[in-house]
Amino acid sequence: MPEFNFEGTASWKSGTECDLTVKGKHIATVSPPPEFGGKQGYCVPEEIFAASLASCINTLYILIARNSHLRMKSLETKATVKMDAQGLEKLIFTNVHFEMKVKLEKDDERERKKANSVFQIAQKICPIRQSWGEKVPITFELNFQ
């Protein structure tokens, strides 16, 4: 498999705000949390990071589900990223939790078993878990709607 490179750009706008762009398209203006001098009302970079992680796991689940012939009506993943701020000189991620909500086309025992199997595979091959190892605990939760 080839190596992949992903890029995004943050351009200082004013104060503590930065415009985020991907492939030349503006995706958001962010500011650090008010506790770090940022402005209220903006997304913080860590929220964009959490949404990106959720998208990554969502996509992984969808791809595995397709290969497993699992038919879904909907799938939503919420990522909660915890960070320990020990001053500006030490900010560390301490936990990532994924809460997945799946609605199946046919909600029966057989399809739920298949959905759980897809869930187990997604956890196992999660690129975030494989990259960070056990340094940052990563937990998963699957709920049916």
KADA-V247603 format. One record per residue. N is the residue number from 0. PHI is phi in degrees with one decimal (* if undefined). Layout:
N/PHI
N/PHI
This chain:
0/*
1/-75.5
2/-82.6
3/-106.8
4/-122.3
5/-121.1
6/-129.6
7/-145.4
8/-125.4
9/-114.2
10/-117.3
11/-61.1
12/-99.5
13/-172.0
14/52.2
15/-112.1
16/-87.2
17/-131.3
18/-89.4
19/-101.2
20/-130.7
21/-133.3
22/52.5
23/79.5
24/-106.8
25/-69.0
26/-109.8
27/-173.0
28/-109.7
29/-120.1
30/-147.3
31/-64.0
32/-57.6
33/-53.3
34/-62.8
35/-111.7
36/89.6
37/-80.6
38/-95.0
39/-62.7
40/96.9
41/-96.4
42/-66.4
43/-97.9
44/-54.1
45/-65.9
46/-69.9
47/-64.1
48/-60.4
49/-61.5
50/-63.3
51/-65.9
52/-62.8
53/-61.5
54/-63.2
55/-61.2
56/-69.4
57/-57.5
58/-61.8
59/-59.7
60/-61.5
61/-61.0
62/-63.7
63/-68.1
64/-60.2
65/-60.9
66/-64.8
67/-94.3
68/59.7
69/-89.2
70/-100.0
71/-117.0
72/-90.4
73/-157.9
74/-148.5
75/-133.5
76/-124.1
77/-110.1
78/-106.8
79/-113.7
80/-109.4
81/-100.3
82/-132.4
83/-103.0
84/-102.3
85/-106.9
86/96.8
87/-67.3
88/-84.1
89/-146.6
90/-121.3
91/-130.5
92/-76.7
93/-112.6
94/-166.1
95/-129.4
96/-125.2
97/-109.3
98/-110.9
99/-106.2
100/-122.2
101/-118.4
102/-117.5
103/-89.7
104/-60.9
105/-122.7
106/-91.0
107/-134.1
108/-60.1
109/-62.6
110/-70.3
111/-65.7
112/-63.7
113/-63.8
114/-61.8
115/-67.4
116/-64.9
117/-59.3
118/-59.3
119/-64.3
120/-65.7
121/-59.1
122/-62.0
123/-65.1
124/-100.4
125/-50.4
126/-64.4
127/-68.7
128/-63.2
129/-65.9
130/-79.0
131/-89.5
132/62.1
133/-93.5
134/-62.3
135/-122.6
136/-60.5
137/-122.8
138/-119.8
139/-131.2
140/-143.8
141/-118.6
142/-125.2
143/-102.6
144/-100.4
